[in-house]
Amino acid sequence: MNEKQRQLQRFKAIATGLLILMAAIYIACLKFLPSTTFTGYLSAFAEAAMVGALADWFAVTALFKHPLGLRIPHTNLIENSKKKIGDNLGNFITDNFLTPNTIRPRLQQLKLINGIMKWLDKPQNKLLLTGELIKISGSLLHRMDEKDIQALLTKGAVGLQEYIRLNELAGNGLEALVRNGYDRQFVTRIAALLKDFIEENHDIIREKVREESPALVPGIVDNLIAKKITKAAVDFIAQIHEDPDHKIRKDISDKLLELAIEMKTKTEWEERFKSMGRTVVTRDGIKNLSHQLLDYIKTGFNKAAADENSGLYKLVDKWIGDFTGDFIRDEVKRENAEKFIRLQLFRMILKHKHRVAELISQIVGDWKGRELSDKLELEVGKDLQYIRINGTLVGGTVGVLIHFLSAI
């Protein structure tokens, strides 16, 4: 393998690794991290970044081969259209299409978003898109190499230890949970469970009172005492459950805030988290974590992907609905997006028209079909991987913007 081949493989791995990282972040936000404003934006970034990465991956791959081996029409373009591309397409595009006077009126007529909205307005099309997105995601998921996951987790864990004070991160997280009232929700739930548990286990309390009671005390007195204890406990817990401003709730919140401050400021907590980090970063720890994580994700994904009524289908359907609904309701936003697309297409076409013409007219006709595809991929494939990387980052940025606009 020569240097160009090694560079191509390395940049492909970087672009793919970035996609896997976005998937891991998104899954972590969805399944493991608490729902906060920060995780909402982080999830939106990762979600949109995956979409951008997948779209650019498909575009780059379709130039040189059939994506995933599927003989989709208008893919493997260079090999299948060699003669046509070499003889006609370069001059035709340069002279008849890639000129300002030709491009501008065509782009003015372009109603890309309106077309997408109309297409997605039909339930069968929306279901089709949902299924295809899940299918592509599943295919990529099952192509994940556990060694790559281990490498990413190891790199991420080392980075966390090196650059992030985990105790401060944990303290800030705990403080955010308390500030947003999640501890009160937890207390409400625990109080309800305790109340039910005490009521259902009155016999245990009565038996314990009987064991601790002197032998001369009649059983009826023991029963009365047990009943009083049970009622007092149930009433006390019910007060906590029903009163959102109960003193116990405030005391718990105050203690948790004190703990959060201690975690951020005390050296002993910093050492504890560093110790935990060193344990996680061990080879066996990362290996076990990556195996369990990948197995859990694949199992859950396969089960959800097989059922059109699953939460996964509903979630993707909701994302599509929220995205399209936002543009359907806001005509100004829709028109601004159309203008942005037209402008970017106009600039991109004019900027690259000469390179496209030269590539087609000077190189395409000289090589055999498969050889042509391989040589072109070797020469420009590394740079095309930057498109995948940029698509991931730009997609994530747009996702955060859309999430912000949706929250206004």
N, C-alpha and C positions, 0 to 999 in steps of 0.2 A: 504494500500500500504506500503510494507516494504522499508527499506533503499536502498537496491539494485535496486528496481523498481524506487524509486525516483531519484537515481543517473542516471539510464538509461534514464529516461524521461528528466532529466535536460541536460544531454550531447547531447541527440538528439536535444533538443531545441537550444542548443548552436551551433551545427553543422548546423542546418537549418537556424538559425538566421544569421550566417555568410554568407550563400548562399544568403539570402534575402538582406543582406547589400551589397554584391557584385553586385546583380541585381540593387539595388537602385543607387549605384555609377555609374554603367554602363549607366543606363537610364539617370541619371543626366548629365553625360558627353555627351551623344548622343543628348539629347533634350534641356538641359537648360544651360549648361556651354559653354563658348566660345571655339572655336577650337584653342588650343595652343599645344605647344610641351608637356607641363606637362599633360594636359587633354588627349592627345594622349596616353601617357604612362599609365596614370591612367585608361583610357578606356581599353587598352590592358590587363592590370593586372586584372581588374574586369571581362572582357570577358573570359579570359583563366581560371580564378579562378572559374567562374560558370561552365565551361566545366569540370574542374577537380572535382569540388564538385558533379556535377551530375553523373559523371562516378563512383566515389567512393560510392555515395549514392546507385546507382543501384547495384553495386557489393556487398555491405553490406546487402542490403535488400533481394537480391536474395538468400542468404544463408538460410533465415528463412521463407520467405513467397513469394507470388507472388507480385512483385512491382506494386503498384497502383491497385491491385486486378486483373491484367491481367495475364491470364494463359499462359505466355510465356514459350516455351520449355526451359528446363534446369534451371528453377527457383524453389524456394521452395525445394531446393536440399535435405536438411536433412530429411524432412518428407517423400518425395517421394522415396528416395533411402536408407532408413534406413537399411534394411536387407543387401543390397549389400555393403553399406558403412561399416557396423559393422563387417561383416564376412570376406571381402576380400580386401577392398581398402587400409586399413592401411598397411598391410604387403606387398601388391603388390607395392604400391608407394615407400615404404622404400627400398625394396629389388631389385626392377626391374627398377625403374625410377629415384629415388632421390639419385643417386650416381654420382660423378664427371665424370667417364668414360662414363656414359650414357647421362648425361646432355650436356656435352661440344659439342660433334658432332652434336647433335640435334639442339642446339642453333646456331652453325655455319651455319647450313642449313636454318635457319630462315630468311626470307626476308619479314618481316612484313610491312615495309614502302613501299616496291615495290608492294606488294600485294594490299595495300590500294590505292596507286597511280593508279594502273591499274583498280581497281574497280571504283574509282571516275572519271576515264577518260571517262566513259560512261555517257552521259547526263542524262539518266533515273535514274542511281544510284545516281548521284549528286543531282537530284531533289528529289529523295526519302529521302536521308539523310537530305536535307534542310527541307523538310516537317516534318520529324520525330523530328528534333531539335526544330522546331517551335511548334510542337504539345506538346512535353515535356515541353517546356518553358511555353506554354499557360496553361497546366495542373497545373504546379507549381504556376503560377501567380494566377490562380483562387482559389487555396488552401490557398492563403495568408489570414491571419486573420488581420482585420483592427486594432485590439488591439495590435498585434505584431508590426505592422507598427508604431502605436502611441508610443509604448515603445521604439522602435529603434530611432525614431525621437527625442523623449524626451531625451533619453540618449545621442544621438549625439549632440543635441542643448546645453545640460548642459555641455558636454565635450568641446564644442567650446567656451562657455563662460568662462569655468574654465581654459583652457590650451592654448587657441588661442586668440591672439589680433585680433579681427575681423576687426578693422579699418586698421591695418597693412596689413592684408590679402587682404582687398578690395583695399587698396592703391597699393599694389604690382600687383594686377590683372589689375587695371586701367593703371598702368605704363607699364605692359607687352602688353596690347592692343595697347597703343600708340607706343611703341618701335617696334611692329610688323606691324604697319601701318594700323591697323583696323579702327582707327579714320579717316584716309584719305579716306578709302572706304566708311565710313558712310557719310562723307562730300560730296563725289562724288554723292552718292545716293540722299542726301537731296537737293543738288544743282539742280540735274535733275528734282526732283519733284517740287521745287520752280519755276524753269524756266517754266515748263509746266503749273503750277498753274497761274502764272502771265499772260502768254500768253492767257490762256483760260478765264481769268477774267478781260480782258481789260476794259469791260463795267463798272465794279465796280470802277476801278481807275478813269475812265472818270467821273462817277457820283460823286465820292468824290471830284475831282478837281472842278467840277461845283458847288458843295455845298459850298466849301471854297472860291470860286472866287467872287470878287465884282460884283454887279449887272450890272455895266456899261461895264464889259468885255464881248465882243461878244462870243457866243457859239463856233464859229469856232476857237477862240483863246484857249478856254478851251479844245477843242478836240485836238488841236495841242500840248498843254502843256501835256495833258494826254498821248498822243502818245509818246512824248519825254520821259516822266517819265517811261512809260512801256518799251520803247526800251533801255533806260539807265539801268534799273533794270535787264532786260533780258540779255543785253550784259555783265553787271558786273558779274552776276551769271554764265553766260556761260564761262567767263574767269576763274572763280574759278573751274568750272566743267572740263574744258579742260586742265588747266595748273596744273600739279601735284606739281609744286614748287611754287604755288601762295602764296603771303604773308599771306593771310587770313588763308590758310591751316596751315602754320607754326605758326601763332598766336594761332589758336585753339589747335594745338598740345602742344605748350608751356603752355597755360593755363591749359590744362588737366594734364600735368606733374606737374605743380605747385599744382594743386588740389590733385594729388596723393601724393605728398610730405606732404601737409598739413594733409591729412587723416592719414598718417603714424606717424606724429610727434606731432600734436596738441591734447591737452587733450580734447578739446570740441568734436572732432570727435570720440575719444575713448568713451566718455560718450554717444554720440548719438547711436553708435553701441551697446553698452551695454544696452541702453534703448530699442532699437529695439529687441535685443536678449531676454530681459525679457518679452517683449510682445509676442514674438513667442513661448516661452517656457510655457506660460500659458496653462492650460488643454484644454480650448476651442480653443485656437489658434492651438495647435498640433492636436486636434481632427478634426478641419475643414481642416487643411492642409493635414492630412493623408487620410481623406475621399476623398478630391478633387484629390489628387495625385493618389490614387489607382483607383478611378473611371476613371480618364483620361487615365491611363495606360491600364486598361482593355478594355475600349472602343476602343482606338486606336489599341491595339494589336488584338482584335477580328476582326476588320475591315480589317487589313492588313493580318492576317492569313487566311482569307477566300478568298483571291485573290492571285493566283500564279504569277500575274504580278505586285504585290505591291512592294513598296520600301523595305519592310521587307524581302521578298523572295530574292530580288535582293541583299540586303545587306548581308544576310547569304550566298547566293551563291558566292558573291565576297570574303567573308572571306575564304570559303572553297577553292575557286579558287586560292586566294593568297597563302594560306598555301600549297596546293599541288603543285602549280606552282613553289614555292620556292625550294622544294625538287626535282622536275623534272629537273629544270635548273641546279642545283648544285649537281653534283654527289658526290663530296667530303663531303658535308654536309649530304647527304643522307646516305653515308656509315658510317660516324661518328655516326649518329643517330642510325643506325642499330647496330653498335658495342656497343654503350652505352646501348641500350635495352638488348642486349645479356648479357653484363656484369652484369647489375642489376638483370636480371632474374636469372643468374647463382648464384650470391651471395644470393639472396633472397631464392631460392629453397634450397640451402645447409644449410642456417642458420635456416630455419624453418621446415626442414623435420622431425626431431624427434618429435617436438610438434604436427605436423599434424598426424604422425603415432600413437602417444599416444592418442590423442583426438579421433581418429577414432576407434582404437582397444579396448580401455578400457571403453569408455563412451557410444558410439553410440548404441551398442547393448542392453543396459540395460533399455532404456526408450521406451515408446510408441511414435509413430511418432510426433503428435502434441505437446505432453509433452516434447519430446526431443528438438524440435525446440525452445519452450518457455524457457526451462531451459538453453539451450546454449546461447540464446540471452541475458538472464538475467545475466549469468556469464561473458560473453565476450563482450556483446553488448556495454558496456560503453567504453571499450578500442577500439572497432571498430569505435566508433564515432571519435576517434582521427585520424583515417585514413581519414575520411571525412574532418576533419579540416585541416590535413596536405595536403590532396589532393587539397583543395581550395587554400592554401597558396603556395604550390609548383607549382600548375597550374598557379597561378597568376605570380609567378616569371618567369616561363618558357614563359608565354605570353609576359612579359616585354622584355625578352631576344630575343624572336622572333621578336617583334616590333622593337627592337634596330637593330637587324641584317637586317631586312627588310628596315630600313631607311639608312643603310650604302650605 
